[in-house]
Amino acid sequence: SSGINAEWPLRPGKETKKRQKGKTVFKRAEYFVNEHHKMKIDGLRIGRLKHRVVKVPENVKLLFIMRIAKTPGKMPERIRKILQSLRLNTLHHGVLVEATESMIEKIRIVEPYITWGYPSLRSVHDLVFKYGYGEVDGAKSALSSNVLIENQFGAQGMLCLEDLVKELFNVGKNFEEVNKFIYPFKLAPPKGGFRRLGDNFAQNGAWGNRSEKINSLIRKIL
């Protein structure tokens, strides 16, 4: 039949195409305005964070950091890169890091996304024994064997998991190598989750420095 099939969609005319194109252009413009505004706000926030004073006692060598928050929408590039360098791309992952000035600078910028503090020997022991994984022959392997540790670090005098834990806790001369070998700890939030994620721990919130109280959080998680 040469008649028009009512089930076939009609081609949009020129006026319809113009209206659709206009809507698309408007949406793109609105998106870029919103993104620009968001970047401006993020820039101001990062600027304020840079001038916050973050102090760590001189006797503290080791820090534990846990990612506890994410951002709706696009994350500021600087924050994303710092979290990536800390190996905290994933929510609720935790890492051990050396308490250096450069590390404190990084923490200062990304602090609203993390909670951190000074882990005890017991906390480091429990993290490694319960959640420790290392890269062995290119594969992720549980740190469940002293033989594995001896094969990896025997030349450095580490023959068992306890030696590995002490090297980490004391930030020994092989700390960087050992820490790189261990995967970030894949953890979970405490029962009931983190409360008041938008507030600093000092104001009864979730993010920021818990100092020695980080050990209480680690016990709850484990």
N, C-alpha and C positions, 0 to 999 in steps of 0.2 A: 504494500500500500504506500502511496506517496504522501499520505497525511502525516501529521505530526503525532508521534507517540507521546501520550500524556505522561508516561513514566520516565521519559528522558528528561534530564535537567536542561533547562534553557541556558544558552551561553550568556554570561553577563554582558550587558551593553557597555558602551564607553563611559556613561555616567556612573554606572555601578562600579566599574574598575577604578575610576577616579576617586570615588568615595572610599573604596577599600584601601587604595594607595595612600590617601590622606590619613586614614586611621592608623595605618602602619607607620607612617612617618611620625605622627603624633606620639604613638606608643614608644617609638625609638627615642624621640626627643625627651619624653617623660622619663624613660629609663636612664638616659645619660644624666639628666638633671638630678635624679634621685641618687645615682651612683656618685656623682660629683659631691653632692651634699653629704653623703655617707662618708666618703673619703676625707672630706674636710673635718667632719666631726671626729673621725678616727685619728686624723693627724693631730688635732687638738688634744685628744685623750692621751695619745702616745707622748706628746710633748709634756703633759702634766706628769705622766708616769716617770719620765726620764729624770725629773727633778725630785722625785720621792727619795727619801733616805732609807736605804735598806742596809741594815747592819748585821754582821755575823760575828760572834765571839772569836777571838784570835785562836783559841784552842780547837775550834771546829775545823776539821779537815774534809769531812764528807757530808754531802747533802743527798737527800732523797726527794725527788720531784715526781708528782703525779698529775697527769692531765685530767681535769675534772669538768671542763666546760668547752662548749663549741659556740660558734657564732651563727645566727641566722643570716643566710645570704653569703656574700663574698667576704672572706677574711682579708684584712689589710695585709699587703704583701710582706711587709717587714716582720709582722708577727708570724705569718705562715713560715717564713724562712727560718726564723729563730726556733720555732717549735720543731721544724724539720731537722735542724742541726742538733737539737736535743733528743731526737728520735721519739718525739711525742706527737706524731701525726694522728694517732688513734686515741680516742677517748678512753680513759681509765688505764692507760699504760703508765708504768712507772720506771724511773731510771735512777741510778746512782751516779753522782757527778762530784768532781773535786771542787772544793769551795775556794775558787780563785776570784780575783777582782773582775775578770772578764766574764766569768759565769754569773756573778751577781748582777752585772750590767744586763745580761740577757734576761735573767729572772725578773728584773725590774720592769722590763718592757712587756713581758708576757704574763705577768703575775695574775691578772684577772682570769686567766685560763687554767691556772695550776694551783695546787697547794704543795707546800714543801716544808722541810725542816731538817733536824739533825738526828739521823737514825742511830740507835744503839747497836752494839755488837749483836745482841739477841735479834733485833729486827733484821739486820743484814743476813744473819744466819738463817732465819726463817724464810726470808724472801728467796734466798739462793736454794735452800733445800726443798721448798715447796713449789716455787715458780721458776726455778732456774733452768734455762735452756741455752745451749751454745751451738755454734756452727762447727760441725765435724765433717770433714771431707765434703763440704758444700751442702750439707744437709742439717736441718734443725734437730738437735738431739737433747733429750732430758739429761740434766746433770745428776745422774743417779749412780755413778760408778767412780770410785777412786782411781781405777785403772785409766779411765778416760782422762781424768785430770792429770795423772802422771804422764800419759802419752802427749798431752798438749803442753804442759808446763813443767815437766820434770827437770828440764835443763835449767829452769829458773828456781829450782828448789821447792816447787809445790808438788806434793805427792798425793794429796787428798783434798776433799771438799773443804775441810776445816782450814787448810792452808790457803785455799782460794778466798774464803770468807775473811780471813785475817789480812790478806793482801788488799782486799777491797776496803775493809774498815779502816785500816791504817794508812790508806792511800800510799802503798809502797811503790818502789821504783818500777814495778811492772804493772801498776794500776791501769794505765791507759790500754795496754795490750789485753789485759784480762777483761776490762770493761767492754772493750770492743768485741771480744769473743762472745760475751753474754748478750742474749737478746733482751730488749725491754721486757719488763715483767708485765704479763697480761693479767690485769687484776679486775676487780669488780667494785662497785661502790658499796659502802657499808649498808647493812640492812635498813631499809627505809629511805636510802639514797642520801645525797648531800642536801642539806637544807640551806636556804638563803644563798644560792649560788652567786647572786649579784652583790653580796656584801663581803667585806674583808673579815678574816678570822678574828681580828682584834675587835670587831663590832658584832661578834657572835655569828659571823657568816662562814662561808666555806673556803674562799680563796685566800692565798697569801701564806705568810710564814707562821707555822705552828711551833717553831723551835723544837723543844724536846717532846711536845705533845703530839708530834707526828707519829711517835711510837704507839700511842694509844689508838690512832687511826689505823696503823698497820696491823695491830692486833685484831681490831674489829674486822678488817678486810680478810685476814688470814683465817 
